[in-house]
Amino acid sequence: MDAIFEQWNLLEFSFQTIGIDLESVWHVKSWRWFKVHLRGLLASDTAIARYFAPEPAATTPEVPDE
């Protein structure tokens, strides 16, 4: 979980895209609430999900030697 917190800006931005201001809820919501929402963000097309699971780089097919 430490790696997640190292990317706080992306985390905050990703929560904001679903209408949640982390600053306003950080001290009033439970860790369970945070984990449930974080898992949803990581399973969706969000900035934080793309950071931790980037699309594989497109590779050019190799041309066989003649």
N, CA, C, O and CB atoms as a CASP TS submission, in Angstrom:
PFRMAT TS
TARGET T0000
AUTHOR 0000-0000-0000
METHOD Language model
MODEL 1
PARENT N/A
ATOM      1  N   MET     1       0.839  -1.194   0.000  1.00  0.00           N
ATOM      2  CA  MET     1       0.000   0.000   0.000  1.00  0.00           C
ATOM      3  C   MET     1       0.876   1.246   0.000  1.00  0.00           C
ATOM      4  O   MET     1       0.420   2.313  -0.413  1.00  0.00           O
ATOM      5  CB  MET     1      -0.950   0.004   1.219  1.00  0.00           C
ATOM      6  N   ASP     2       2.126   1.137   0.454  1.00  0.00           N
ATOM      7  CA  ASP     2       3.003   2.303   0.475  1.00  0.00           C
ATOM      8  C   ASP     2       3.183   2.905  -0.912  1.00  0.00           C
ATOM      9  O   ASP     2       3.230   4.127  -1.059  1.00  0.00           O
ATOM     10  CB  ASP     2       4.354   1.929   1.051  1.00  0.00           C
ATOM     11  N   ALA     3       3.285   2.053  -1.931  1.00  0.00           N
ATOM     12  CA  ALA     3       3.468   2.552  -3.297  1.00  0.00           C
ATOM     13  C   ALA     3       2.282   3.416  -3.719  1.00  0.00           C
ATOM     14  O   ALA     3       2.455   4.391  -4.449  1.00  0.00           O
ATOM     15  CB  ALA     3       3.648   1.379  -4.282  1.00  0.00           C
ATOM     16  N   ILE     4       1.093   3.068  -3.269  1.00  0.00           N
ATOM     17  CA  ILE     4      -0.095   3.864  -3.576  1.00  0.00           C
ATOM     18  C   ILE     4       0.053   5.262  -2.998  1.00  0.00           C
ATOM     19  O   ILE     4      -0.207   6.251  -3.684  1.00  0.00           O
ATOM     20  CB  ILE     4      -1.366   3.186  -3.026  1.00  0.00           C
ATOM     21  N   PHE     5       0.465   5.346  -1.753  1.00  0.00           N
ATOM     22  CA  PHE     5       0.578   6.646  -1.092  1.00  0.00           C
ATOM     23  C   PHE     5       1.710   7.492  -1.671  1.00  0.00           C
ATOM     24  O   PHE     5       1.678   8.719  -1.576  1.00  0.00           O
ATOM     25  CB  PHE     5       0.795   6.454   0.397  1.00  0.00           C
ATOM     26  N   GLU     6       2.706   6.845  -2.268  1.00  0.00           N
ATOM     27  CA  GLU     6       3.772   7.594  -2.926  1.00  0.00           C
ATOM     28  C   GLU     6       3.255   8.334  -4.161  1.00  0.00           C
ATOM     29  O   GLU     6       3.883   9.284  -4.629  1.00  0.00           O
ATOM     30  CB  GLU     6       4.912   6.655  -3.318  1.00  0.00           C
ATOM     31  N   GLN     7       2.129   7.903  -4.675  1.00  0.00           N
ATOM     32  CA  GLN     7       1.507   8.541  -5.837  1.00  0.00           C
ATOM     33  C   GLN     7       0.267   9.318  -5.402  1.00  0.00           C
ATOM     34  O   GLN     7      -0.780   9.244  -6.045  1.00  0.00           O
ATOM     35  CB  GLN     7       1.137   7.485  -6.910  1.00  0.00           C
ATOM     36  N   TRP     8       0.395  10.056  -4.318  1.00  0.00           N
ATOM     37  CA  TRP     8      -0.747  10.750  -3.733  1.00  0.00           C
ATOM     38  C   TRP     8      -1.465  11.659  -4.727  1.00  0.00           C
ATOM     39  O   TRP     8      -2.695  11.702  -4.741  1.00  0.00           O
ATOM     40  CB  TRP     8      -0.296  11.558  -2.549  1.00  0.00           C
ATOM     41  N   ASN     9      -0.715  12.385  -5.559  1.00  0.00           N
ATOM     42  CA  ASN     9      -1.357  13.286  -6.525  1.00  0.00           C
ATOM     43  C   ASN     9      -2.272  12.524  -7.468  1.00  0.00           C
ATOM     44  O   ASN     9      -3.396  12.958  -7.723  1.00  0.00           O
ATOM     45  CB  ASN     9      -0.301  14.047  -7.330  1.00  0.00           C
ATOM     46  N   LEU    10      -1.808  11.397  -7.988  1.00  0.00           N
ATOM     47  CA  LEU    10      -2.654  10.581  -8.873  1.00  0.00           C
ATOM     48  C   LEU    10      -3.842  10.002  -8.112  1.00  0.00           C
ATOM     49  O   LEU    10      -4.952   9.922  -8.639  1.00  0.00           O
ATOM     50  CB  LEU    10      -1.833   9.444  -9.508  1.00  0.00           C
ATOM     51  N   LEU    11      -3.598   9.605  -6.886  1.00  0.00           N
ATOM     52  CA  LEU    11      -4.666   9.051  -6.060  1.00  0.00           C
ATOM     53  C   LEU    11      -5.748  10.091  -5.826  1.00  0.00           C
ATOM     54  O   LEU    11      -6.937   9.820  -5.995  1.00  0.00           O
ATOM     55  CB  LEU    11      -4.110   8.549  -4.720  1.00  0.00           C
ATOM     56  N   GLU    12      -5.323  11.279  -5.437  1.00  0.00           N
ATOM     57  CA  GLU    12      -6.267  12.362  -5.179  1.00  0.00           C
ATOM     58  C   GLU    12      -7.036  12.727  -6.452  1.00  0.00           C
ATOM     59  O   GLU    12      -8.249  12.938  -6.418  1.00  0.00           O
ATOM     60  CB  GLU    12      -5.530  13.598  -4.629  1.00  0.00           C
ATOM     61  N   PHE    13      -6.317  12.796  -7.572  1.00  0.00           N
ATOM     62  CA  PHE    13      -6.957  13.122  -8.850  1.00  0.00           C
ATOM     63  C   PHE    13      -7.971  12.048  -9.235  1.00  0.00           C
ATOM     64  O   PHE    13      -9.080  12.367  -9.664  1.00  0.00           O
ATOM     65  CB  PHE    13      -5.900  13.275  -9.962  1.00  0.00           C
ATOM     66  N   SER    14      -7.599  10.785  -9.083  1.00  0.00           N
ATOM     67  CA  SER    14      -8.498   9.692  -9.460  1.00  0.00           C
ATOM     68  C   SER    14      -9.769   9.701  -8.619  1.00  0.00           C
ATOM     69  O   SER    14     -10.860   9.489  -9.148  1.00  0.00           O
ATOM     70  CB  SER    14      -7.789   8.346  -9.315  1.00  0.00           C
ATOM     71  N   PHE    15      -9.642   9.942  -7.323  1.00  0.00           N
ATOM     72  CA  PHE    15     -10.826  10.050  -6.475  1.00  0.00           C
ATOM     73  C   PHE    15     -11.681  11.241  -6.915  1.00  0.00           C
ATOM     74  O   PHE    15     -12.909  11.158  -6.939  1.00  0.00           O
ATOM     75  CB  PHE    15     -10.421  10.193  -4.989  1.00  0.00           C
ATOM     76  N   GLN    16     -11.023  12.340  -7.260  1.00  0.00           N
ATOM     77  CA  GLN    16     -11.761  13.541  -7.674  1.00  0.00           C
ATOM     78  C   GLN    16     -12.567  13.279  -8.941  1.00  0.00           C
ATOM     79  O   GLN    16     -13.652  13.837  -9.104  1.00  0.00           O
ATOM     80  CB  GLN    16     -10.795  14.715  -7.901  1.00  0.00           C
ATOM     81  N   THR    17     -12.053  12.435  -9.845  1.00  0.00           N
ATOM     82  CA  THR    17     -12.776  12.151 -11.092  1.00  0.00           C
ATOM     83  C   THR    17     -14.091  11.421 -10.847  1.00  0.00           C
ATOM     84  O   THR    17     -14.981  11.442 -11.697  1.00  0.00           O
ATOM     85  CB  THR    17     -11.906  11.327 -12.023  1.00  0.00           C
ATOM     86  N   ILE    18     -14.217  10.772  -9.684  1.00  0.00           N
ATOM     87  CA  ILE    18     -15.493  10.125  -9.364  1.00  0.00           C
ATOM     88  C   ILE    18     -16.282  10.937  -8.339  1.00  0.00           C
ATOM     89  O   ILE    18     -17.248  10.455  -7.748  1.00  0.00           O
ATOM     90  CB  ILE    18     -15.253   8.704  -8.834  1.00  0.00           C
ATOM     91  N   GLY    19     -15.843  12.194  -8.144  1.00  0.00           N
ATOM     92  CA  GLY    19     -16.597  13.113  -7.299  1.00  0.00           C
ATOM     93  C   GLY    19     -16.302  13.039  -5.817  1.00  0.00           C
ATOM     94  O   GLY    19     -17.101  13.502  -5.002  1.00  0.00           O
ATOM     95  N   ILE    20     -15.163  12.461  -5.451  1.00  0.00           N
ATOM     96  CA  ILE    20     -14.805  12.358  -4.037  1.00  0.00           C
ATOM     97  C   ILE    20     -13.580  13.216  -3.765  1.00  0.00           C
ATOM     98  O   ILE    20     -12.523  13.017  -4.365  1.00  0.00           O
ATOM     99  CB  ILE    20     -14.541  10.882  -3.634  1.00  0.00           C
ATOM    100  N   ASP    21     -13.730  14.175  -2.852  1.00  0.00           N
ATOM    101  CA  ASP    21     -12.612  15.004  -2.423  1.00  0.00           C
ATOM    102  C   ASP    21     -11.972  14.342  -1.214  1.00  0.00           C
ATOM    103  O   ASP    21     -12.528  14.371  -0.116  1.00  0.00           O
ATOM    104  CB  ASP    21     -13.074  16.460  -2.093  1.00  0.00           C
ATOM    105  N   LEU    22     -10.807  13.749  -1.415  1.00  0.00           N
ATOM    106  CA  LEU    22     -10.168  13.011  -0.322  1.00  0.00           C
ATOM    107  C   LEU    22      -9.892  13.880   0.898  1.00  0.00           C
ATOM    108  O   LEU    22     -10.011  13.409   2.029  1.00  0.00           O
ATOM    109  CB  LEU    22      -8.877  12.402  -0.802  1.00  0.00           C
ATOM    110  N   GLU    23      -9.532  15.120   0.689  1.00  0.00           N
ATOM    111  CA  GLU    23      -9.258  15.990   1.835  1.00  0.00           C
ATOM    112  C   GLU    23     -10.463  16.126   2.749  1.00  0.00           C
ATOM    113  O   GLU    23     -10.321  16.195   3.970  1.00  0.00           O
ATOM    114  CB  GLU    23      -8.824  17.362   1.360  1.00  0.00           C
ATOM    115  N   SER    24     -11.637  16.163   2.163  1.00  0.00           N
ATOM    116  CA  SER    24     -12.832  16.372   2.983  1.00  0.00           C
ATOM    117  C   SER    24     -13.339  15.090   3.652  1.00  0.00           C
ATOM    118  O   SER    24     -14.081  15.164   4.631  1.00  0.00           O
ATOM    119  CB  SER    24     -13.931  16.960   2.132  1.00  0.00           C
ATOM    120  N   VAL    25     -12.951  13.924   3.142  1.00  0.00           N
ATOM    121  CA  VAL    25     -13.467  12.676   3.722  1.00  0.00           C
ATOM    122  C   VAL    25     -12.400  11.860   4.441  1.00  0.00           C
ATOM    123  O   VAL    25     -12.720  10.885   5.122  1.00  0.00           O
ATOM    124  CB  VAL    25     -14.090  11.833   2.641  1.00  0.00           C
ATOM    125  N   TRP    26     -11.140  12.247   4.295  1.00  0.00           N
ATOM    126  CA  TRP    26     -10.030  11.437   4.805  1.00  0.00           C
ATOM    127  C   TRP    26     -10.164  11.098   6.285  1.00  0.00           C
ATOM    128  O   TRP    26      -9.849   9.978   6.687  1.00  0.00           O
ATOM    129  CB  TRP    26      -8.729  12.157   4.578  1.00  0.00           C
ATOM    130  N   HIS    27     -10.622  12.033   7.094  1.00  0.00           N
ATOM    131  CA  HIS    27     -10.688  11.797   8.537  1.00  0.00           C
ATOM    132  C   HIS    27     -12.047  11.293   9.020  1.00  0.00           C
ATOM    133  O   HIS    27     -12.208  11.010  10.207  1.00  0.00           O
ATOM    134  CB  HIS    27     -10.348  13.060   9.263  1.00  0.00           C
ATOM    135  N   VAL    28     -13.012  11.178   8.133  1.00  0.00           N
ATOM    136  CA  VAL    28     -14.342  10.749   8.563  1.00  0.00           C
ATOM    137  C   VAL    28     -14.766   9.392   7.994  1.00  0.00           C
ATOM    138  O   VAL    28     -15.747   8.806   8.453  1.00  0.00           O
ATOM    139  CB  VAL    28     -15.350  11.787   8.171  1.00  0.00           C
ATOM    140  N   LYS    29     -14.039   8.898   7.008  1.00  0.00           N
ATOM    141  CA  LYS    29     -14.365   7.595   6.420  1.00  0.00           C
ATOM    142  C   LYS    29     -13.432   6.524   6.968  1.00  0.00           C
ATOM    143  O   LYS    29     -12.341   6.820   7.453  1.00  0.00           O
ATOM    144  CB  LYS    29     -14.271   7.650   4.878  1.00  0.00           C
ATOM    145  N   SER    30     -13.878   5.278   6.884  1.00  0.00           N
ATOM    146  CA  SER    30     -13.080   4.159   7.406  1.00  0.00           C
ATOM    147  C   SER    30     -12.053   3.697   6.373  1.00  0.00           C
ATOM    148  O   SER    30     -12.131   4.020   5.188  1.00  0.00           O
ATOM    149  CB  SER    30     -13.996   2.980   7.807  1.00  0.00           C
ATOM    150  N   TRP    31     -11.082   2.922   6.880  1.00  0.00           N
ATOM    151  CA  TRP    31     -10.127   2.325   5.960  1.00  0.00           C
ATOM    152  C   TRP    31     -10.844   1.383   5.007  1.00  0.00           C
ATOM    153  O   TRP    31     -10.461   1.293   3.840  1.00  0.00           O
ATOM    154  CB  TRP    31      -9.024   1.580   6.726  1.00  0.00           C
ATOM    155  N   ARG    32     -11.858   0.688   5.461  1.00  0.00           N
ATOM    156  CA  ARG    32     -12.614  -0.202   4.583  1.00  0.00           C
ATOM    157  C   ARG    32     -13.219   0.591   3.434  1.00  0.00           C
ATOM    158  O   ARG    32     -13.145   0.162   2.283  1.00  0.00           O
ATOM    159  CB  ARG    32     -13.718  -0.940   5.368  1.00  0.00           C
ATOM    160  N   TRP    33     -13.810   1.730   3.726  1.00  0.00           N
ATOM    161  CA  TRP    33     -14.388   2.590   2.691  1.00  0.00           C
ATOM    162  C   TRP    33     -13.308   2.973   1.676  1.00  0.00           C
ATOM    163  O   TRP    33     -13.531   2.918   0.466  1.00  0.00           O
ATOM    164  CB  TRP    33     -15.021   3.865   3.322  1.00  0.00           C
ATOM    165  N   PHE    34     -12.132   3.361   2.189  1.00  0.00           N
ATOM    166  CA  PHE    34     -11.037   3.765   1.310  1.00  0.00           C
ATOM    167  C   PHE    34     -10.606   2.610   0.421  1.00  0.00           C
ATOM    168  O   PHE    34     -10.444   2.789  -0.786  1.00  0.00           O
ATOM    169  CB  PHE    34      -9.846   4.272   2.130  1.00  0.00           C
ATOM    170  N   LYS    35     -10.417   1.420   1.000  1.00  0.00           N
ATOM    171  CA  LYS    35      -9.966   0.268   0.215  1.00  0.00           C
ATOM    172  C   LYS    35     -10.982  -0.135  -0.838  1.00  0.00           C
ATOM    173  O   LYS    35     -10.604  -0.471  -1.960  1.00  0.00           O
ATOM    174  CB  LYS    35      -9.683  -0.910   1.127  1.00  0.00           C
ATOM    175  N   VAL    36     -12.258  -0.110  -0.502  1.00  0.00           N
ATOM    176  CA  VAL    36     -13.303  -0.466  -1.469  1.00  0.00           C
ATOM    177  C   VAL    36     -13.269   0.490  -2.659  1.00  0.00           C
ATOM    178  O   VAL    36     -13.322   0.060  -3.811  1.00  0.00           O
ATOM    179  CB  VAL    36     -14.701  -0.441  -0.800  1.00  0.00           C
ATOM    180  N   HIS    37     -13.180   1.784  -2.374  1.00  0.00           N
ATOM    181  CA  HIS    37     -13.149   2.767  -3.464  1.00  0.00           C
ATOM    182  C   HIS    37     -11.845   2.690  -4.257  1.00  0.00           C
ATOM    183  O   HIS    37     -11.850   2.839  -5.479  1.00  0.00           O
ATOM    184  CB  HIS    37     -13.333   4.182  -2.905  1.00  0.00           C
ATOM    185  N   LEU    38     -10.739   2.459  -3.570  1.00  0.00           N
ATOM    186  CA  LEU    38      -9.463   2.328  -4.258  1.00  0.00           C
ATOM    187  C   LEU    38      -9.469   1.122  -5.189  1.00  0.00           C
ATOM    188  O   LEU    38      -8.993   1.212  -6.321  1.00  0.00           O
ATOM    189  CB  LEU    38      -8.322   2.210  -3.249  1.00  0.00           C
ATOM    190  N   ARG    39      -9.998   0.008  -4.730  1.00  0.00           N
ATOM    191  CA  ARG    39     -10.081  -1.177  -5.597  1.00  0.00           C
ATOM    192  C   ARG    39     -10.922  -0.886  -6.835  1.00  0.00           C
ATOM    193  O   ARG    39     -10.597  -1.341  -7.933  1.00  0.00           O
ATOM    194  CB  ARG    39     -10.677  -2.373  -4.825  1.00  0.00           C
ATOM    195  N   GLY    40     -11.994  -0.134  -6.659  1.00  0.00           N
ATOM    196  CA  GLY    40     -12.814   0.249  -7.803  1.00  0.00           C
ATOM    197  C   GLY    40     -12.043   1.120  -8.773  1.00  0.00           C
ATOM    198  O   GLY    40     -12.148   0.946  -9.987  1.00  0.00           O
ATOM    199  N   LEU    41     -11.270   2.055  -8.250  1.00  0.00           N
ATOM    200  CA  LEU    41     -10.460   2.919  -9.112  1.00  0.00           C
ATOM    201  C   LEU    41      -9.382   2.128  -9.842  1.00  0.00           C
ATOM    202  O   LEU    41      -9.107   2.389 -11.013  1.00  0.00           O
ATOM    203  CB  LEU    41      -9.817   4.035  -8.292  1.00  0.00           C
ATOM    204  N   LEU    42      -8.773   1.166  -9.160  1.00  0.00           N
ATOM    205  CA  LEU    42      -7.730   0.359  -9.790  1.00  0.00           C
ATOM    206  C   LEU    42      -8.291  -0.597 -10.838  1.00  0.00           C
ATOM    207  O   LEU    42      -7.568  -1.031 -11.735  1.00  0.00           O
ATOM    208  CB  LEU    42      -6.976  -0.426  -8.737  1.00  0.00           C
ATOM    209  N   ALA    43      -9.576  -0.925 -10.727  1.00  0.00           N
ATOM    210  CA  ALA    43     -10.210  -1.824 -11.694  1.00  0.00           C
ATOM    211  C   ALA    43     -10.835  -1.068 -12.861  1.00  0.00           C
ATOM    212  O   ALA    43     -11.353  -1.678 -13.796  1.00  0.00           O
ATOM    213  CB  ALA    43     -11.269  -2.664 -11.005  1.00  0.00           C
ATOM    214  N   SER    44     -10.785   0.264 -12.804  1.00  0.00           N
ATOM    215  CA  SER    44     -11.382   1.100 -13.854  1.00  0.00           C
ATOM    216  C   SER    44     -10.281   1.780 -14.650  1.00  0.00           C
ATOM    217  O   SER    44      -9.101   1.696 -14.311  1.00  0.00           O
ATOM    218  CB  SER    44     -12.345   2.158 -13.245  1.00  0.00           C
ATOM    219  N   ASP    45     -10.692   2.450 -15.712  1.00  0.00           N
ATOM    220  CA  ASP    45      -9.733   3.212 -16.516  1.00  0.00           C
ATOM    221  C   ASP    45      -9.529   4.571 -15.859  1.00  0.00           C
ATOM    222  O   ASP    45     -10.185   5.549 -16.217  1.00  0.00           O
ATOM    223  CB  ASP    45     -10.228   3.374 -17.998  1.00  0.00           C
ATOM    224  N   THR    46      -8.616   4.624 -14.899  1.00  0.00           N
ATOM    225  CA  THR    46      -8.316   5.851 -14.166  1.00  0.00           C
ATOM    226  C   THR    46      -6.819   6.101 -14.220  1.00  0.00           C
ATOM    227  O   THR    46      -6.042   5.220 -14.590  1.00  0.00           O
ATOM    228  CB  THR    46      -8.810   5.764 -12.693  1.00  0.00           C
ATOM    229  N   ALA    47      -6.427   7.307 -13.849  1.00  0.00           N
ATOM    230  CA  ALA    47      -5.008   7.655 -13.852  1.00  0.00           C
ATOM    231  C   ALA    47      -4.202   6.733 -12.940  1.00  0.00           C
ATOM    232  O   ALA    47      -3.106   6.304 -13.301  1.00  0.00           O
ATOM    233  CB  ALA    47      -4.821   9.107 -13.420  1.00  0.00           C
ATOM    234  N   ILE    48      -4.734   6.431 -11.773  1.00  0.00           N
ATOM    235  CA  ILE    48      -4.003   5.586 -10.833  1.00  0.00           C
ATOM    236  C   ILE    48      -3.895   4.152 -11.349  1.00  0.00           C
ATOM    237  O   ILE    48      -2.868   3.502 -11.153  1.00  0.00           O
ATOM    238  CB  ILE    48      -4.685   5.601  -9.463  1.00  0.00           C
ATOM    239  N   ALA    49      -4.930   3.660 -11.999  1.00  0.00           N
ATOM    240  CA  ALA    49      -4.886   2.307 -12.565  1.00  0.00           C
ATOM    241  C   ALA    49      -3.889   2.243 -13.712  1.00  0.00           C
ATOM    242  O   ALA    49      -3.139   1.273 -13.827  1.00  0.00           O
ATOM    243  CB  ALA    49      -6.283   1.873 -13.052  1.00  0.00           C
ATOM    244  N   ARG    50      -3.874   3.264 -14.559  1.00  0.00           N
ATOM    245  CA  ARG    50      -2.926   3.273 -15.673  1.00  0.00           C
ATOM    246  C   ARG    50      -1.487   3.363 -15.172  1.00  0.00           C
ATOM    247  O   ARG    50      -0.585   2.811 -15.801  1.00  0.00           O
ATOM    248  CB  ARG    50      -3.226   4.439 -16.619  1.00  0.00           C
ATOM    249  N   TYR    51      -1.260   4.037 -14.073  1.00  0.00           N
ATOM    250  CA  TYR    51       0.089   4.134 -13.517  1.00  0.00           C
ATOM    251  C   TYR    51       0.582   2.763 -13.035  1.00  0.00           C
ATOM    252  O   TYR    51       1.720   2.380 -13.308  1.00  0.00           O
ATOM    253  CB  TYR    51       0.116   5.150 -12.355  1.00  0.00           C
ATOM    254  N   PHE    52      -0.264   2.040 -12.329  1.00  0.00           N
ATOM    255  CA  PHE    52       0.161   0.768 -11.751  1.00  0.00           C
ATOM    256  C   PHE    52       0.019  -0.415 -12.700  1.00  0.00           C
ATOM    257  O   PHE    52       0.630  -1.459 -12.470  1.00  0.00           O
ATOM    258  CB  PHE    52      -0.622   0.497 -10.510  1.00  0.00           C
ATOM    259  N   ALA    53      -0.760  -0.279 -13.745  1.00  0.00           N
ATOM    260  CA  ALA    53      -0.910  -1.359 -14.726  1.00  0.00           C
ATOM    261  C   ALA    53      -0.947  -0.747 -16.119  1.00  0.00           C
ATOM    262  O   ALA    53      -1.989  -0.751 -16.775  1.00  0.00           O
ATOM    263  CB  ALA    53      -2.201  -2.204 -14.454  1.00  0.00           C
ATOM    264  N   PRO    54       0.194  -0.216 -16.576  1.00  0.00           N
ATOM    265  CA  PRO    54       0.198   0.441 -17.887  1.00  0.00           C
ATOM    266  C   PRO    54      -0.075  -0.554 -19.007  1.00  0.00           C
ATOM    267  O   PRO    54       0.170  -1.753 -18.880  1.00  0.00           O
ATOM    268  CB  PRO    54       1.536   1.140 -18.128  1.00  0.00           C
ATOM    269  N   GLU    55      -0.588  -0.019 -20.097  1.00  0.00           N
ATOM    270  CA  GLU    55      -0.806  -0.843 -21.286  1.00  0.00           C
ATOM    271  C   GLU    55       0.551  -1.363 -21.758  1.00  0.00           C
ATOM    272  O   GLU    55       1.547  -0.641 -21.705  1.00  0.00           O
ATOM    273  CB  GLU    55      -1.531  -0.031 -22.424  1.00  0.00           C
ATOM    274  N   PRO    56       0.589  -2.604 -22.217  1.00  0.00           N
ATOM    275  CA  PRO    56       1.862  -3.105 -22.740  1.00  0.00           C
ATOM    276  C   PRO    56       2.256  -2.291 -23.978  1.00  0.00           C
ATOM    277  O   PRO    56       1.404  -1.893 -24.773  1.00  0.00           O
ATOM    278  CB  PRO    56       1.762  -4.626 -23.086  1.00  0.00           C
ATOM    279  N   ALA    57       3.545  -2.057 -24.123  1.00  0.00           N
ATOM    280  CA  ALA    57       4.039  -1.309 -25.278  1.00  0.00           C
ATOM    281  C   ALA    57       3.774  -2.096 -26.550  1.00  0.00           C
ATOM    282  O   ALA    57       3.954  -3.312 -26.599  1.00  0.00           O
ATOM    283  CB  ALA    57       5.546  -1.003 -25.136  1.00  0.00           C
ATOM    284  N   ALA    58       3.344  -1.377 -27.576  1.00  0.00           N
ATOM    285  CA  ALA    58       3.115  -2.033 -28.877  1.00  0.00           C
ATOM    286  C   ALA    58       4.460  -2.455 -29.438  1.00  0.00           C
ATOM    287  O   ALA    58       5.427  -1.693 -29.432  1.00  0.00           O
ATOM    288  CB  ALA    58       2.362  -1.081 -29.884  1.00  0.00           C
ATOM    289  N   THR    59       4.497  -3.665 -29.915  1.00  0.00           N
ATOM    290  CA  THR    59       5.736  -4.162 -30.488  1.00  0.00           C
ATOM    291  C   THR    59       5.571  -4.317 -31.997  1.00  0.00           C
ATOM    292  O   THR    59       4.488  -4.616 -32.500  1.00  0.00           O
ATOM    293  CB  THR    59       6.145  -5.505 -29.838  1.00  0.00           C
ATOM    294  N   THR    60       6.645  -4.111 -32.677  1.00  0.00           N
ATOM    295  CA  THR    60       6.641  -4.277 -34.130  1.00  0.00           C
ATOM    296  C   THR    60       6.992  -5.727 -34.426  1.00  0.00           C
ATOM    297  O   THR    60       7.971  -6.256 -33.899  1.00  0.00           O
ATOM    298  CB  THR    60       7.648  -3.290 -34.834  1.00  0.00           C
ATOM    299  N   PRO    61       6.181  -6.372 -35.279  1.00  0.00           N
ATOM    300  CA  PRO    61       6.491  -7.769 -35.589  1.00  0.00           C
ATOM    301  C   PRO    61       7.860  -7.869 -36.267  1.00  0.00           C
ATOM    302  O   PRO    61       8.232  -7.027 -37.085  1.00  0.00           O
ATOM    303  CB  PRO    61       5.392  -8.382 -36.495  1.00  0.00           C
ATOM    304  N   GLU    62       8.586  -8.903 -35.912  1.00  0.00           N
ATOM    305  CA  GLU    62       9.894  -9.104 -36.503  1.00  0.00           C
ATOM    306  C   GLU    62       9.746  -9.652 -37.915  1.00  0.00           C
ATOM    307  O   GLU    62       8.917 -10.520 -38.188  1.00  0.00           O
ATOM    308  CB  GLU    62      10.741 -10.050 -35.641  1.00  0.00           C
ATOM    309  N   VAL    63      10.576  -9.116 -38.799  1.00  0.00           N
ATOM    310  CA  VAL    63      10.593  -9.604 -40.174  1.00  0.00           C
ATOM    311  C   VAL    63      11.688 -10.649 -40.265  1.00  0.00           C
ATOM    312  O   VAL    63      12.836 -10.381 -39.912  1.00  0.00           O
ATOM    313  CB  VAL    63      10.822  -8.441 -41.206  1.00  0.00           C
ATOM    314  N   PRO    64      11.341 -11.841 -40.738  1.00  0.00           N
ATOM    315  CA  PRO    64      12.368 -12.904 -40.797  1.00  0.00           C
ATOM    316  C   PRO    64      13.458 -12.543 -41.818  1.00  0.00           C
ATOM    317  O   PRO    64      13.191 -11.919 -42.845  1.00  0.00           O
ATOM    318  CB  PRO    64      11.717 -14.276 -41.169  1.00  0.00           C
ATOM    319  N   ASP    65      14.684 -12.952 -41.502  1.00  0.00           N
ATOM    320  CA  ASP    65      15.790 -12.737 -42.439  1.00  0.00           C
ATOM    321  C   ASP    65      15.586 -13.620 -43.650  1.00  0.00           C
ATOM    322  O   ASP    65      15.097 -14.745 -43.551  1.00  0.00           O
ATOM    323  CB  ASP    65      17.161 -13.029 -41.772  1.00  0.00           C
ATOM    324  N   GLU    66      15.972 -13.085 -44.793  1.00  0.00           N
ATOM    325  CA  GLU    66      15.829 -13.887 -46.028  1.00  0.00           C
ATOM    326  C   GLU    66      17.134 -14.484 -46.412  1.00  0.00           C
ATOM    327  O   GLU    66      17.219 -15.189 -47.418  1.00  0.00           O
ATOM    328  CB  GLU    66      15.292 -13.048 -47.182  1.00  0.00           C
TER
END
